[in-house]
């Protein structure tokens, strides 16, 4: 089944806290500057009264000089081997990847930027809409804040200080909140990109002959939709929902 907004986003949400999968507006994220493959190191200027260790402790310095790290003999040797670096930063819609239960106790949140689907072309666009690109998570448009079909780019995952997510700003910052079904799909996509998903997908072959249960049907409909797969056979889409993630039913279930 195609991914559609009515299945992907909650229509009634609370604004007391953030959750994994929340799409947040205007989150500042950082990257290396264009055409630069390593960090440029920032050091206090020659006439500055501040030392790099002072700056790393949070003291303000008026002037900095930048140098490629290869030109500094003492690079990455200050304090706890920290350096101040030059980066580019911009505000962009982003999706929270950090587990909901960890948000309260983390000083930084992991997020992935959200880009319009038009960055993908041809067959990649069709694969994106089926969540078949392992580093991307499809986000269909929903009024008023996800204005066009988009995706979260997991390959651009970065950390953002918790201070940018104040609890009293949930309402103005929140673009959309995922349903349980979509949040599970996000977790599967994260697992697929950074590790191995819990369950078997269409790229896998059954190791033993037996009954398997569709993960999507359980979360979407609350039903245990089962199918039998023979050892060595590829897993095929679910006949009810077209989902492609299965878990094996053991004799003890």
Secondary structure as GFF3:
##gff-version 3
##sequence-region A 1 253
A	DSSP	alpha_helix	5	8	.	.	.	ID=ss1
A	DSSP	beta_strand	23	31	.	.	.	ID=ss2
A	DSSP	beta_strand	40	44	.	.	.	ID=ss3
A	DSSP	alpha_helix	52	56	.	.	.	ID=ss4
A	DSSP	beta_strand	64	68	.	.	.	ID=ss5
A	DSSP	three_ten_helix	69	71	.	.	.	ID=ss6
A	DSSP	beta_strand	84	86	.	.	.	ID=ss7
A	DSSP	beta_strand	88	96	.	.	.	ID=ss8
A	DSSP	three_ten_helix	100	105	.	.	.	ID=ss9
A	DSSP	beta_strand	108	116	.	.	.	ID=ss10
A	DSSP	three_ten_helix	117	119	.	.	.	ID=ss11
A	DSSP	alpha_helix	122	129	.	.	.	ID=ss12
A	DSSP	beta_strand	136	139	.	.	.	ID=ss13
A	DSSP	beta_strand	150	153	.	.	.	ID=ss14
A	DSSP	three_ten_helix	154	156	.	.	.	ID=ss15
A	DSSP	beta_strand	158	161	.	.	.	ID=ss16
A	DSSP	three_ten_helix	162	164	.	.	.	ID=ss17
A	DSSP	three_ten_helix	167	169	.	.	.	ID=ss18
A	DSSP	alpha_helix	170	173	.	.	.	ID=ss19
A	DSSP	beta_strand	174	176	.	.	.	ID=ss20
A	DSSP	alpha_helix	180	194	.	.	.	ID=ss21
A	DSSP	beta_strand	210	214	.	.	.	ID=ss22
A	DSSP	alpha_helix	215	221	.	.	.	ID=ss23
A	DSSP	beta_strand	226	229	.	.	.	ID=ss24
A	DSSP	beta_strand	246	248	.	.	.	ID=ss25
###
